[in-house]
Amino acid sequence: MNLAELRRSVALVDATWRGARVERVVQPDERRVVLTLHRAGRDDVHLLLCAEPTTARLSCLATKAAAPPSPPGFAQLLRARLIGTRLVEATLLGEDRQALLRFDGGLGAHGLLLALLGPRSNVFLLDAEQRVVGALRPLAETRRDLALGAPWQPPPSAPPPARADAFAAVPDDAFFAAVEALAVSREQRGAAGTLRQRVERALRRAAQSLGKKQALLAADAGGTAEAELLRREGELLKSVVGGLKPGAREARARDFSTGEEVVLALDPTLSPRKNLDERFRRARKAERRAERALRERGDVDARAEALAGLQREFTALPAEDDGAALRSFAERPDVARLLGRFAPEPATGAAPGSPSAGATPAGLASVRPPRVWRLGKHELPPRLAPRVYTSGDGLEIWVGRSDEGNDLLSTRLARGNDLFFHLDASPGSHVVLRTQGRGDPPSESVLDACELAVHFSKTRKAPSADVLVAPIKNVRKPKGAKPGLVFVSGGRHVRLRRDPKRLERLLAGRDPS
């Protein structure tokens, strides 16, 4: 959506829906937010703020957006701040593609800012002082010059050249429908292109993997000749082993079938008898390897032939269609297995180009894969990976699952300005609030982390509790201490009055991975 189209969209929203009440907030994926606005005497409108790089827009959906099973953190933040507020104004900031929706209600004034910046497009929640409260996409990916709690600033880059409204001939009452039709068409093509690239990558990598396997099996199948040579050397060595001295580096034996003298290399660190046994051991190993290779070669060759058939089918798929044939091919069990192994979905959630909620063709929408936790190159087993919750301000809260997991969480995974939460003299999970580098995280996020610290302790049923809060840099693991035991220097105590609704919200928003 260019500047002229965004200006028209903002004007239509302001003229038609100013004063409407926010009834529902849904975040279908990591690039979209949908607000349902209600106004007496009118049908509800489903206002879409989309930060997809290629189709970013302010638009209206014809149907209600489907909510994911677990609301993401930004959606929880918007629900807490915007539900029940009314749209005060929709306006365009300056001559750049920055659309601001102003709301007012019980928690004061807030602004929802849609910034259309191509690959850096984002949606920001601003407070009454224009400070950034939360963002749909990570600031590190879109606006490194901004920070949570800091004032919002316009982008430093110059606005793009002005372009004409591509929907100038479309009347106002059909404008949003035309915008959505074009956007969905582009997203379908983009999603189909992404899926085609994944399938092509999976087939190519599978072929490379099978090729390596076939080469290894061919080499192993030659073990029969190696075994024969080792056995022959063993028989020759057997005839002279009694006369060899410890530490000998070679043995000379007469081959009676040829009459030639054969020199056999020995390992001087082994006794003559051990050298003899080692020859026959290696011969048996080479034989077993050759037998296994011969057994497996037929199966691997059959798999390679089947893969070649899939490659031919993929090449024969029409290059330009609605994606139905490609989806059908990708959903076949044999192809789906290859995709899962050799070209899995990206870990960042919805892939660029995935269609809008409510208009997603089956098979094209991205499914968020489970989070993979690593320390260096090593993947952590699930029992050591922390549980992940989201505060009302959109910050992640990590909770240890076990004593060993607590150690890793507090001494290896957490860092920077993260905060550590625990109850004194009460066994329980270590809790860490990820502050995104901030030295003063929102107080509501601190209370959310305190709530979880109490819930995952032995005093979980207490109506109130004192929770220790300290910077993660003040947490140390004493040498030789038992798992889960750490020393904390400094910090402060927060007196928490338990809030069942707060706890319910946090538990409902747990990351399923």
HUURQUI-V235665 format. One line per field, one symbol per residue. phi: phi as a letter, one per 30 degrees, with the letter a starting at -180 (. if undefined). Layout:
# HUURQUI-V235665
phi: ???
This chain:
# HUURQUI-V235665
phi: .ddddddddddddddcbdjdcdcabbcdadbbbbccccbeibddccdccccdedbeacbbcdbdddddebddddddddddccejdcddacbcdiccdbccccbbadcjdbbcccccbidcdabccccdciddcabdcedddbbddcbdicddbdddddddedbdddcedddedcdddddddddddddddddddddddddddddddddddddddddddddddddddddddddddddddddbddcdceidcabcbddddcicdcccdbcddcdedddddddddddddddddddddddddddddddddddddddddddddddbadjdddddddddeddddddddcbdedddjddejddddibddejcddcddddccbciccdddedcdddbbbddciddbcbdcaedddedddcbddaiceccbacdhbelddbbcdchiddbdeddddddddeddddcbdcdcddaaccdbbdddccbcddiddeicbcbciibccdccdbeddddddddcdddd
